Amino acid sequence: MTCLFLAPVLLAVVADLAMAQDYPSAEITNGAITAKLYLPDPERGYYRGTRFDWSGVIHSLRTRNHEYFGQWFPRYDPKLHDAIMGPVEEFRFDDGGLGFAEAKAGGSFIRIGVGVVRRPDEKPYQGFHTYEIVDPGRWLVQTGRDRVRFTHHLRAPNGYAYRYVKTIRLVKNQPRMIIEHEMKNLGTRLIRTSQYNHNFFVIDGQQSGPDTRVKFPFDLKARRAFAGNLAEVSGGEIRYLQELKDGESVFGEFHGNTDAGAYDVHVENRKTGAGVRIRGDRPLSKVVYWSIRTVFSPEPYIDLEVAPKATTRWTYTYDFFGLNAAR
């Protein structure tokens, strides 16, 4: 991904202007965490791209006097593929989506959490391209004081259909957020996909560099190693060797781990004293790590398979802590 970057002050101005618009939104709190979310809406939603799942866009999460998310990109457009914030998720496929391979030019396929989209030509799927949405499906959003529940119903003419439910809830009086998922296959065809959380961390507005540490409970074995001298891997830990400058990026891809408890990621900023632990209840199929100056993203992947009439569930748990309380 190539783009220009603005100075932090200008970036904040861009963020303020974007957030001043009338986007559907919600705020939840549990006494320890306050989180602000943008809600899915095909016509007025903050994010209307076709890469990421529309539910769960958290543009601010504050706890223990620390901010964990925020706008990291210099140009906002509701249909830009990565004009999105927070612990957002994407469903990935061997090609591009459910039914993509069989769709001819002008035909349609499914992006889970987005809708039925049109394949414009015979070219391979382009992940950073925003496709025309033919049918966004039906979204139901239910909000409470400490939670938001998103339900997406979608039925396509190619035999695929599902009910996808995501609940983001805050545990009472604790610095803990839980993201619960449920996928029910309402169609006649197998749903096979991988899913990951991109985790666009912007901790206290700090620049990506040596104060940032990301740790896994197993040795990271590279499929695609970091290039250059910006960052390195030592066992299960990712370390920066210098602060990233405008235009610099870190990217690596690593093998997964099917051991129990392997989905356990510690993220820390040692300058501000903010940390978060992320745990999942599924085996890790792989790990991707991506970072630029304004954001860093550990991306744990899981594999999902849902037969017709079956339901599958999975959960991610985020525990926010100060470094003197790290376990």
C-alpha positions, 0 to 999 in steps of 0.5 A, a space after each residue: 500500500 502506497 500513500 502520503 502521510 500528513 503531520 500529526 496535527 493535520 492528521 488530527 484535523 482530518 479526523 475531526 472533520 470526518 467525525 463531524 459528519 452525521 455518521 450513524 454511531 454509538 458510545 458504550 461504557 462499563 465504568 472502566 472503558 469508553 468506546 465509540 463506534 461507527 455503525 453500518 449503513 449502506 447510505 450514510 455509514 462511515 465505512 462503505 468499502 468492500 474489503 472489511 466487515 462493516 460491523 465493529 468499527 471502533 474509532 476510539 477506545 479509552 481506558 486507564 487514561 490511554 487511547 488505543 485507536 483512532 484515524 491513522 490514514 491521511 485521506 478519508 473517503 467512505 468507499 476507500 478500502 482502508 479508511 477504517 479504524 479499530 479492531 476491524 475484521 476481514 473474511 478472506 478467500 482463496 479467490 475473492 469471495 463466495 462465488 467469485 471464481 464462477 462469476 463471469 464479468 457482470 456477475 456477482 459474489 459475496 463479501 461477508 459482512 459487506 454484501 453481494 458485490 459485482 465482478 466487473 471483469 475477468 481479472 483476479 480479485 483485487 483486495 484494495 479495489 472497492 467493488 459495486 455493491 449490488 445488495 448490502 443485505 439487511 443490517 440490524 443493530 441493537 445498542 445497550 449501555 455496554 454493548 452493541 450487537 450487529 446482525 447481518 442477513 444476506 441471501 444471494 442468487 448463487 446458493 449462498 446465504 447466512 446470518 452473521 452476528 457480532 457482539 462487542 461487549 464490555 465486561 462490567 467494571 473491568 478493562 476487558 472487551 469481548 468480541 463474539 461472533 456467530 455464523 449460521 449458514 442459511 444457504 445450500 453451499 458450504 461456507 469456507 473462509 479465513 478471518 482475521 482482525 486487522 487491529 489498527 492500533 494507534 496507541 496514544 498517538 505515538 509513532 511506530 518505533 522501538 517503544 512498541 513491542 508485540 509478543 506471541 507465545 511461540 517462535 514466529 517462523 517467517 513465510 515472508 520475513 521483514 525486509 530491510 532494517 526497520 524491525 526484527 523478530 526475536 523468538 516470538 517478539 517483534 521489535 522495531 530497530 528505529 522509528 518509522 518515517 513517512 513512507 516507510 513500512 514493515 510487513 511480514 507473514 508468519 506460520 500459524 500455531 495450532 497449540 492450545 493458547 497460541 492465539 495470545 498476543 501482547 501489545 505494548 507501548 513502553 513510552 506511554 505505559 499502555 498495553 493490551 492482551 488479545 486472546 482467541 479461542 481458535 487455532 492460529 492459521 497464520 500471522 501477518 504483521 503490518 505497520 507504518 509510521 502512524 499505526 501498527 497491526 498484528 493480524 492473527 488469522 483463523 480458518 472457518 468452515 460452516 456447512 449448510 444449516 450449521 452454526 459456528 462461533 468464535 470469540 476474541 478477548 481484549 484485556 487492556 492494562 498498564 505495563 506495571 500490571 502486565 502478566 
